Amino acid sequence: MKARKATDLKELTTEELFSTLRESEETLVRHRFQKALSQLQDTAYIRTLRKDIARLKTIIGERATVGV
């Protein structure tokens, strides 16, 4: 899966951002378990997920400060 671009994420609604964040965090946990069990082939995907989660949290934070 490719990394999500911030411009694409900014087009999503806040609810969609939270939903995507939750899914990404769950996927990250699953991949970490697979890595620990030596079942994961593409370990670089964990880094991509972490960066996507950071992008999502940044955009959610930006919207929260603008709304204040």
N, C-alpha and C positions, 0 to 999 in steps of 0.2 A: 504494500500500500504506500502511495506517495504521501509526502508531507503536505499538510493543508496550508494554503497561503492565507496570510492575515486578511488580505482583501476579500477573499471568498468567505472567510469566517465573519467579517464585519457585516455581510449582507444577511446573516441569519438573525432571527429574533432572539431575544434573551432566553426564552424557554427552550428554543432549539440549541442554544449554546450550552445551557445547563444539561440538557439531555445528551448532547455530544460529549461533554466533559465527563459525565457519569459513565458513559459507554467506554470512553478512552481509558479512564482509570481502571475499570473492570478488566479491560483487555490487557492493560499493563500488568495487573496482578497475575492474570493467567499466564502471560508470557514469562514473568519472573519465576513462577513455579516451574514452567517447562524448562527454563534455563537451568534452574537448580537441579532438575532431574535429568539433565543432559538430553532433553528431547527437542530442544529448539534448534532449528537449522540456521535461521537468520537472526543472529543476536543484535545486529545493527538496528533492527526494527524497534527494539526497546528504546534506543536513543531517539528515534523518530517520534515514538509515542510520547516520550517525556517532553520533547520540544513542542509537540502539538498541544499537550496539556498546558504548558506554560503560555502558549499563544492564546488559548481559550481563557485562561485565568486573567491574562493581561487585558483582553478585550472586555471581559465581564467587569473587571475592576475599573476600566476606563468609563464604562457605561454607568457604573455606580457613582463615580465621582462627578460625572456630568449631571446625573439626576439629583444630586444633593443641593 
